C-alpha cells in the first residue's frame, strides 16, 4: 500500500496553522451545531492542534484540527471507523462524536473532529495488574483489527519510517557536516539489517503509536486515545513500548504481557525479533518528523535542541547502541 496523500489545499505546508485562530476555531464549532462560550485551552499536541472547548452550558469537549496535507478525508474517516468498531466491541477507546451521522467536519481548509473530554493519567507499568489489563485490552484491539484491512491508511514499513527519514535528513542538510558521513554510513548499515526483517510481514490494523501518553488510566481501566497514527502493522508494534529496564525485567514483563494478550488474540512469537528493529525505526522517524515540521513555528519552540551538536552526537550514539542491540538474541518469555 502506498502512503496516502492529502487533498490539495491552499494552506501553506510551511505554516499550516497560521489561519487557525480562536475565531476560526469557534466558528468551526458553531458550524456543526455546538455553542461554545469562547473558552479555549490549547492542549499538548504538535502534529495536530487540539483544544479543550467550554460550551455555554458549562460542559467541555475536545476539538481536534488535523494537520493539512497529511491525511486524506478518506484516511481520517477510516481511522474514525476503526475507533467506532472498537467501541462497538465494548473496548474503552475515545472515539470521535458523531453529529448528524458525521464524525469528520471541515471549516475553511481545516478538517476537524470533536471528542468527549476523558480524564485520567498514564498507567503504572511497574504494577503487574495494570500491565495485564493493558495487554488484555491491546489483545482485544488487535482481535478487532484482524477482522479487516485498512484501504486508505499507510503500512508500517522500513521504507517509510527508515529510508524516507534518512533521505529527508540528509537531502535537506539537517545532519551537521561533521557527522554527516558517520550518520549516512551508520543508518545504511542499520537499514540493511532491518529492511529484510520487515519484508513480507503479516500486517493487521493496530493503534500504531501506543506509548503511555496515549493511554488514560482511570477507575482501573485504560482508555486508549489518539488513533491518528493507526496503520497496517505487526501487533508487536503496540506491545514493545510496554517494556522497560534490563533484559531480565523485560523478559518478565513480556511473560506477563503475552499471558494476558493471548487470552484474546494469538501472538506470533517469531515477531519478538522485531522489537529492536521497530525501536530503531521509531528513533529515526522521530528525528525526521521534527525536521519535516521545522517550518511550523511550534517545533523550534518545542525542540530548540534539535539543531545543536549535542543532539546529533547523542542521536548517533543511540543509533550505534541500536546497531549492537540488533545483534542481540531476541527476547524470550517465561
Beta strands, then each sheet from edge to edge (+ up, - down):
strand 1: 36-42
strand 2: 49-55
strand 3: 60-65
strand 4: 105-107
strand 5: 110-116
strand 6: 204-206
strand 7: 215-218
strand 8: 221-224
strand 9: 231-233
sheet 1: 1+ 2- 3+ 5- 4+
sheet 2: 6+ 9-
sheet 3: 7+ 8-
end
